Amino acid sequence: MEPSPEQSPHHAYPDHWEADVVLRDGGTARIRPITTDDAERLVSFYEQVSDESKYYRFFAPYPRLSDRDVHRFTHHDYVDRVGLAVTIGGEFIGTVRYDRINDQGRPASAPADEAEVAFLVQDAHQGRGVASALLEHIAAVARERGIRRFAAEVLPANNKMIKVFRDAGYTQRRSFEDGSVHLTLDLEPTEKSLAVQRGREQRAEARSVQRLLAPGSVAVIGTGRTPGGVGRTVLRNLLAAGFTGRTYAVNRAFDEGLTTLDGVPAHRSLGEIDEQVDLAVIAVPAHRVPEAVADCGEHGVQGLVVLSAGYAERGSAGRELQRELVRQARSYGMRIIGPNAFGIINTAESVRLNASLAPESPARGRIGLFTQSGAIGIALLSGLHRRGAGLSSFISAGNRADVSGNDFLQYSFEDQDTDVALLYLESLGNPRKFTRLARRTAAVKPVVVVKGARHSGTNPPGHAVPVSRIPDATVSALMRQAGVIRVDTVTEMVDAGLLLAGQPLPAGPRVAILGNSESLGLLTYDACLAEGLRPRPPIDLTTAASPQDFRDALAEALADSTCDAVIVTAIPWVGENGEAETGDGEVLAAALHGAAAKSPAKPVAVVHVEIGGLAEALAAASSTAAPRTRPTTLAAQPSGPPAATTAPTPTEPATVAAAGASETEEAAGTEEADGIERTPGRIPAYPAAERAVRALAEAVKYAQWRRQAATPGKVPEFLDETTDEPGAAALIDTLLGATPDPRGRPLTHDEARELLGRYGIPVRPTLPAPDPETAVAAAARLGYPVALKTTAPHLRHRADLGGVRLDLADEDALRRAYGEFTELLGKPAELLPVVQSMAPRGVDTVVRASIDAAAGAILSFGLAGAPSELLGDTAHRLVPATDRDAAELIRSIKAAPVLFGWRGSAPVDTPALEELLLRLSRLVDDHPEVVSVALEPVVVAPQGLTVLGASVRLAPPPPRGDLGPRRLPNY
């Protein structure tokens, strides 16, 4: 018998199933469970569905729903019968329902694990990805309720629905029965289904940002009647930039007779505008914003830029206003930049949008810029403008209540006008997703990040996101793992961005230095050494060098196969009258560009001191040059991480080639020394050697990461008898119990040994020694020599305090050590001593894994004792770690030479150490209940290793929003 909602033990409304999603066209919608209050909405929705779609749903003409149908489709127990709806503006545009069935296809309850599923999408919204989004969410709901398979009957002519199932990526079976297609989908996520989900997410979120940056029409709501004010300023900037679309001024206080303002149509509300408005810039006081948002939603506006302040930056009351603003906008299918935003810019010739408070639109360029701070945005725009750099796009997100840095990465990944993405971030709403998106984007174009609020431990006002508790050094290491170029200041971000946007990536760290100042050359040489580069001795052209001398020297250096990059240093040269000549910057710039244009593609940077017009001339020389096609190759044929293989071919100034090699594709109409001359790229100029070298060093490290990303590492599965994943899962369930404490629980030594042993990580046993006699008996059982150790928290692993005695060869030595223990350190009840057999000599290391609420699971490694605890010499990688991650992890600490035969010592068994790291990574990845593991010490010998101590903590797993169905975050 089918249970009623009242009979179901899970009939409470599951509000955690509610989600905002981005559809295929970039608009948003809300997915939520259907309730008994939705009867009228369901009937209205069904009336707007075509007869053909109704036929496909019910396999027969079905013009209207009966009262019995309405009751059935709105009454669910949220366990065996579930219905979800997609809504926009509060009205249904699509529904999905599942009913749990048994082997005979009859209604059933658990433990039956199959359900029949059916969809219906309003015709006007078909093709927007509504059914695909519904399938992701209903599948997640079904898995939560113990359903493992969906069954569906589809008419052969219903190609759209068949395609939804086919393209989802789930394992499926298909048969033709009684005139219909019978489909069975296994709901266990697969690598393909996850890739499909993330691919759809990327396209939808990129499209949502593209709709904001390239609107066909813009309305400025809150345009002042007199010059000045925020709204009037934005309107002025839109017109000054030459926006190619239609512009409207809107203010409810306009006089009825006012028809134009600054030459554009003026209206009291959006309802007076006869045409579609794509983007609204809202510049009214916070208490009037809800009215403006409602007006936008009711008239089909696609996106909002909210400049208004008075939200989360003002405290808890403002934060609630901000959340309501997001809920209201998303209910109409709109995305928001802001509130408290500075605005957006798109310099594309087909758009020319400056919907910001920036008084001057930047030149068109190849850099995309995202910032969470208006003040930082102003500084960056000004700095880029002074140095002659152009932008492709600019977003200043303010409180970042909706559109975030993750959305910007989605957009930048496939934007053909962007070669470099620069981001100033003060918080990370979804660090796991950021790392995933950054890794994929960095595989095709550089991503440079400055992270503000690094050491405060809290988020800036207005940013209601999870606070990470991991040190900033760990955050930086994880960003590096994802290919992100992490710099400390906005000045360094501009410096790196200019080099990466205007020059090819270096093939290695070898740097040639040339110039007309020996002292400046030596400063540059020292800076290169400090940054880990390999500089050649500087070439001094003397102060008498002419621009032609610079050109010849640069051409020779670029042609040298032992050189990967060139830094040119220049000071004003002295004329015949003994006075410094500073007005020939244009001549020197032309000479340098001439040499670079006829030479192999290698990066060139200029360090100059007071040479008038040089920086401007170096920037202007290529301001109109067309971007060159960037192949997706670096040296060999890298494909980047798997997600990048479907990316469109991006553009960059030049490809990375092996030392001495030249580009294969160049701009037409020019000639090189070997028959091809390349279009000159923008040569960045720096006022200090340290800044130029630091930017070049970042480019070298990024290029190396790109080459390595071409052949990504693998996550080993360990399918041998040493790994027992089901057994570990059962043990964890037993240890946590039926009602686990949310705070979790630490495991005993024996429990930890058993769990780690399920993943092939043996821990050397210890035996308690509460008195000398028990210690002697334990040693006899284990075999001499033994170690006597205290497990008291304040003395654990503290050999320096006498808490560890090693190499006790016999009973006398053990008794003597025990007596010294109790005499010097305290009573046995306080010391909690244990006896352990000795391990082979080696290097003491420490291996840890932990889960951070914001960043996810992290694997860490260092040498035990002072190197890691005092000096912080610890390396980190995200879980799951690949074989390459494990190899890099142990080699990236500063004390790594100790593992590889430092000062004549025997190298230790690093392959065994790498395997241990990978096994621990797999354990934590397979079982999120394992929230922390510390293996200390791990003694790595020339042959093999020994884990002497282990502590493990279990807790109910934290939510993993990055693995569930697509949804927008709610801050």
Buried (B, 14 or more C-beta within 10 A) or exposed (E): EEBEBEEBEEBEEBEEBBBBBBBBBBBBBBBBBBBEEBBEBBBEBBEBBEEEBBBBBEBEEBEEBEEEBBEBBBBBBBBBBBBBBBBBEEEBBBBBBBBBBEEEEEBBBEEBBBBBBBBBBBEEBBEBBBBBBBBBBBBBBBBBBBBBBBBBBBBEEBEBBBEBBBBBBBEBEEEEEEEBBBBBBBBEBBEEBEBBBBEBBBBBBBBBBBBBBBBBBBBBBBBBBEEEBBBBBBBBBBBEBEBEBBBBBBBBEBEEEBEEBBEBBBBBBBEEBEEEBBBBBBBBEBEBBBEBBBBBBEBEBBBBBBBBBBBBBBEEEBBEBBBBBBEBBBBBBBBBBBBBBBBBBBBBEEBBBBBBBBEEBBBBBBBBBBBBBBEBBBBBBEBBBEBBBBBBBBBBBBBBBBBBBBBBBBBBBBBEBBBBBBBBBBBBBBBBBBBBBBBBBBBBBBBBBBBBBBEEEEBBBBBBBBBBEBBBEBBBBBBBBBBBBBBEEBBBBBBBBBBBBBBBBBBBBBBBBBBBBBEBBBBBBBBBEEBEBEBBEBBBBEBEBBBEBBBBBBBBBBBBEEBBBBBBBBBBBEEEEEEEEBEBBBBBBBBBBBBBBBBBBBBBBBBBBEBBBBBBBBBBBBEEBEBBEBBBBBBEEBBBBEBBEEBEEBBBBBBBBEBBBBBEEBBEEEEBBEEBBBBBBBBBBBEBBBBBBBBBBBBBBBBBBBBBBBEBBEBBEBEEEEBBBEBBBEBBEEBBEEEBEEEBBEBEBEBBBBBBBBBBBEBBBBBBBEEBEBBBBBBEEBEBBBBBBBBBEEBBBBBEEBBBBBEBEEBEBBBBBBEEBBEEBBEBEEBBBBBBBBBEEBBBBBBBBBBBBBBBBBBBBBBBBEBBBEBEBBBBBBBBBBBBBBBBBBBBBBBBEBBEEEEEEEBBBBEBBBBBBBBBBBBBBBBBBBBBBBBBBBBBBBEBBBBBBBBBBBBBBBEEEBEBBBBBBBB
